[in-house]
Amino acid sequence: MRLRILLLFLLISSSLAVQAGGKPARIELQISRRDNNMYPIRVSFYKGNDEYYDKMEMWPITQPVEVKRYELPALTQVVWIADKALLVTAGEQLTVKLKYQSVPAGGFYVVSEVQNPAKQLLPFKIDSLLGRVPDSLALNDVLNRLADREQQIGKLLAGTALLPAERDMLQTYAATRHLKFMADYLSLHPAAAGDSVFVKRYFGKFRIQDPVISGIGNKGELMSVVQCWRMGLALKEGSGILQDYEKLLTTAGSNELKQVACMSWVQGELRANYFSGNIRKLIPVMLQKLPASSTKKAIAELYKSYSTLDKGRVAYNFTINSEGRNVRLSDFRGKLVVIDFWATWCTYCKAKLPRYREIKEQFAGKPGIVFLTVSMDDIGEAELWKQLSEKFQITGPDNLLMNTALAETTKIREQYKLTGVPRYILIDENGKFLNSSLSIALGDEVVEEITRCYNERFPAAVTATR
C-alpha cells in the first residue's frame, strides 16, 4: 500500500520534478520602434524562489527593433506578455514580436507573432474560448456552451504535438479557466448557488491538489484561483476564512499557490484590520504548515511587527508638536485615551468627524477619559485644518495637527502602523493598547466597547453619575 502511494505521488509530481533539474526557459521580446516615445508593455512570469516578475515595462526604444531578454527557471509555465497568456517551455525560448497598435482610447503594443503559434498561443486560445461569461443566457444554455467550449479545448490539445509537461500545464490552465468562468457566472447570478447541477459542475476538472498550478506565472491569477476555489467551497460545504486557509495549507499541491495566497491575505488583513483575531489565529497555522521560504520568513516578520499592536502591549509614547505645543501620550496617564487619526484630504475621515464628536459628547463631563483628534497633514495645510476644525466643531486643546514632515511623525506612523486613515485607537490608563483598530464605521459596538472599558476602570465615576 505504501509503495502504491509513493508511486502515485511520484507520478503526480513527475513533470515538475523533471523540470526542476532541466534547462532554464527564456523569453525574448522584439519590439518594433514606432516613434521616440515610450509605451507600456506588461510582462509577467514566475522567476523561481517564491518570486514573480510583474512589471509594466517602459523602455526607450532607440533601434528599429529593440530586443529584451528574460531568464526563467526550468519550469513550463503560462506567462503574460502585453496582457496575452502564452506558453513557455522549460529548456526553450519564447520569442515574441510586439507591434504598436493605434486605437481611439490610446495606442499600445500587442503580440503580433510568436515562433511556434500552434503551441505557444494555446493559453490565449483557451482564454478566448472560456472568456467572458454571457449574462443573458439561461443557466442550462450557459452550461451547455461551457461543455461545448471545453470539448473544443480538448480537441485543440489532442491535435497539437505537446510534451507531457506542456500538456499538463495546459490542462491545468484550462481547469482554472473553467473555475473562473463558473465563479464569474455565480457573481452575476447568485441564484445559481441553489441549482444542484451548477454546484456539481462548479469545480469541473480543477483540483486544488494539482502541483502544476505552480506554472501559472502571475500572482494576481493565482489569487483569482484561490478566490474562485473559496467560492466553490462556500457552495458545497460552507466557508470561512480560517477553515478555507487551513484546508488550502493542508491540501494544495502547489507551494507557490500557498505562499502567494497566504502573503496576499496577510498583507490585506493587516492593512484593513491590523492585528485582528483572524491574524492571531491564522498566521501561527501558516508558519507551521508553510515550507521554509522567503515568503514564510516575511510573514513571520510581519506577525512579529504587528503584534506590538496587540491588546495589553505598551503603546508608543508619542510626542506630537502641534503648532509649537508638545503633546505626549504620557500626558494622559490615568485616563482612557481615544484617538482619531485623520487627514484634511481624506473624504471618509471628514464624513466620520461628526460621529466621532457625537461619541465624545456622550462622555462629556466624565473624568478619566480623553478624546484626541490628530490630523496627519503637511504644515502648509494648517489653515485648512483650522477651517475644518471649526466646521466640524472639534477645536480645543485635544485637537492636534501632526506635521508629516517631522521625523517623530514617521516614528509614530511606524509604531502605530498608520498605513491608512481614518484610524481609531483605544488606549488604557497605563498607556497600553485596548484596541488598536476600532471599527471605522464607528457603530454602536464602538460606543459599547469604550463604555465597557470605562466602566471597568472607573466604577466610582459611573456610580456618581447615576
HELIX and SHEET records of a PDB file:
HELIX    1   1 ARG A    2  ALA A   20  1                                  19    
HELIX    2   2 PRO A  117  GLN A  120  1                                   4    
HELIX    3   3 LEU A  122  LEU A  129  1                                   8    
HELIX    4   4 LEU A  139  ALA A  158  1                                  20    
HELIX    5   5 PRO A  164  LEU A  188  1                                  25    
HELIX    6   6 PRO A  190  GLY A  194  5                                   5    
HELIX    7   7 SER A  196  ARG A  201  1                                   6    
HELIX    8   8 PRO A  211  GLY A  215  5                                   5    
HELIX    9   9 LYS A  219  GLU A  237  1                                  19    
HELIX   10  10 ILE A  241  THR A  251  1                                  11    
HELIX   11  11 ASN A  255  ASN A  273  1                                  19    
HELIX   12  12 GLY A  277  LYS A  289  1                                  13    
HELIX   13  13 SER A  294  TYR A  306  1                                  13    
HELIX   14  14 SER A  307  LEU A  309  5                                   3    
HELIX   15  15 LEU A  329  PHE A  332  5                                   4    
HELIX   16  16 THR A  347  GLN A  362  1                                  16    
HELIX   17  17 ILE A  379  GLU A  381  5                                   3    
HELIX   18  18 ALA A  382  LYS A  391  1                                  10    
HELIX   19  19 ALA A  407  TYR A  416  1                                  10    
HELIX   20  20 ASP A  444  ARG A  457  1                                  14    
HELIX   21  21 PRO A  459  ALA A  464  1                                   6    
SHEET    1   A 4 VAL A  65  LEU A  72  0                                        
SHEET    2   A 4 ALA A  25  SER A  32 -1                                        
SHEET    3   A 4 GLN A  93  GLN A 101  1                                        
SHEET    4   A 4 PHE A 108  VAL A 114 -1                                        
SHEET    1   B 4 GLU A  51  GLU A  57  0                                        
SHEET    2   B 4 ILE A  41  GLY A  48 -1                                        
SHEET    3   B 4 GLN A  77  ILE A  81 -1                                        
SHEET    4   B 4 LYS A  84  VAL A  88 -1                                        
SHEET    1   C 2 THR A 319  SER A 322  0                                        
SHEET    2   C 2 ARG A 325  ARG A 328 -1                                        
SHEET    1   D 5 ASN A 399  ASN A 403  0                                        
SHEET    2   D 5 ILE A 369  ASP A 377  1                                        
SHEET    3   D 5 LEU A 336  TRP A 342  1                                        
SHEET    4   D 5 ARG A 423  ILE A 427 -1                                        
SHEET    5   D 5 PHE A 433  LEU A 438 -1                                        
END                                                                             
